[in-house]
Amino acid sequence: MPSDELSKYLETTAKSRAIWEEACRYLPDGDSRNSIFWKPYPIFTESAQGAVVTDADGVERLDFINTMTTMILGHGPEPVLDAVRQQIDCGLAYNSPNRHQVDLARILCERVPSFQQVRFTNSGTEATLNTIRAARAFTGRHKFAKVEGGYHGTHDAVMVSLRIPAGAGGDYDNPQPVASSAGLAPGTLEQAVIIPYNDVDTARSILEAHRDELAAVIVEPVMGSVGMLPAEPEYLQMLRDFTNASGALLIFDEVISFRVAPGGSQEYFGVTPDLTSLGKIIGGGFPVGAFGGRSDVMSLYSPLTGPVVAHAGTFNANPVTMAAGAATMQELTPNVYRRLAELTEMLRQGVRTICAELEQPVTVTGAGSLFGIHFTDRPLRNYRDIAAADKTLAEQMFIGMLNEGFLLAPNLVGAMSMALGEVEVDAFVRAFRRALLRQR
Ligand SMILES: Cc1ncc(COP(=O)(O)O)c(C=O)c1O
């Protein structure tokens, strides 16, 4: 990294550094959330309003990641704050269900093609855990297939083949499960069948080899963790055809990709899974997750006739989250999705134009309001393509854009919000040019 870039970061983030040093006394490396930690230390946020996030040093930055894709309306949208305030005046958490969960459930079931019924959790992790558990209970099988590099939260089953150390992971056409964390229960790897993304023939032949053992195939229709890589529609269709024929359930993890259309990626790509997990935007900024789908599968959770699959949680469907989520979803009209997609395409094109002018190879990926910037012109279809690309420039540009006053994820992915507009996108693209020139 150019030393000036790092020096500027260090100079402008002294208070964040002091808080982080204090945090290190109580939290391992001052952190509770590995996915948003970066070196040398992250900035600490004081406040966020609209498109602007202010850090502990009083530096304001425009938010182009929006809490890892969550804050789709921007920070502090009035209709959501109103709904939250009204609910807070009526109590924070109850020992009974509340009507807001019915509102949010109805909105989701009306919009998401696969949702006949839904249940709420407090995280996307719990949502994917339940889709896999439900599929096992429904099919009586144990194994499940996941895409190499796919992220589905942090429970044991899915902490497999997320990041693969060089030399591990097997051949491309015969990928082997690799533990992505120490401490997984014995047998975890044996339950996972790993398939490459966007390769219909290779993935199908791996799936066929496990045809009668698979309870489920889980896939992100837009892979967030590798940098907003959309699925090719024929790949999703192949998974649908395979699962229909084999009796496995098809699970879409739409914790991120639900952003791309009112009915999520399943509407966008026209492929309907059996089960879907959601999170992030549907809680309006509060901790949330949801899983839902076919009512014959969801009925495994029925308390009157079972439940066959147990599912409790003190804060499941808590009233404040449900009120915020329902208010957020009501704001998300088809016009909002169109506007977000237009702005994001403007950003993608702007970055491509700048990179062409500066002769910097780039591929800008994404769908709807999601984007990822990759400094390579080689085709990007799956985890291994992304892993092979050099990350040094991306790391430099992340700090460079922070110095310019713009927030992204450390791997240069971003997500548009309704608090941003053409002026901010234009400012982003101009800042990107300046930051790129400084890395030369
Ligand atoms: C695709 C996907 N699935 C699941 C999760 C886990 O959600 P949570 O962080 O709410 O547990 C995430 C989180 O980023 C995600 O991106």
The ligand as an SDF file (V2000), in Angstrom:
LIG
                    3D

 16 16  0  0  0  0  0  0  0  0999 V2000
  -25.7420  -15.2590    2.0880 C   0  0  0  0  0  0  0  0  0  0  0  0
  -25.7050  -15.1790    3.5800 C   0  0  0  0  0  0  0  0  0  0  0  0
  -26.2830  -16.1360    4.3080 N   0  0  0  0  0  0  0  0  0  0  0  0
  -26.3090  -16.0970    5.6440 C   0  0  0  0  0  0  0  0  0  0  0  0
  -25.7160  -15.0580    6.3320 C   0  0  0  0  0  0  0  0  0  0  0  0
  -25.7380  -15.0390    7.8200 C   0  0  0  0  0  0  0  0  0  0  0  0
  -26.5770  -14.0150    8.2780 O   0  0  0  0  0  0  0  0  0  0  0  0
  -26.3190  -13.4010    9.7330 P   0  0  0  0  0  0  0  0  0  0  0  0
  -25.0730  -12.6090    9.6590 O   0  0  0  0  0  0  0  0  0  0  0  0
  -27.5450  -12.5630    9.9810 O   0  0  0  0  0  0  0  0  0  0  0  0
  -26.2300  -14.5590   10.6680 O   0  0  0  0  0  0  0  0  0  0  0  0
  -25.1020  -14.0310    5.6150 C   0  0  0  0  0  0  0  0  0  0  0  0
  -24.4540  -12.9050    6.3140 C   0  0  0  0  0  0  0  0  0  0  0  0
  -23.7810  -12.0840    5.7610 O   0  0  0  0  0  0  0  0  0  0  0  0
  -25.0910  -14.0920    4.1990 C   0  0  0  0  0  0  0  0  0  0  0  0
  -24.4830  -13.1520    3.4720 O   0  0  0  0  0  0  0  0  0  0  0  0
  1  2  1  0
  2  3  1  0
  2 15  2  0
  3  4  2  0
  4  5  1  0
  5  6  1  0
  5 12  2  0
  6  7  1  0
  7  8  1  0
  8  9  2  0
  8 10  1  0
  8 11  1  0
 12 13  1  0
 12 15  1  0
 13 14  2  0
 15 16  1  0
M  END
$$$$
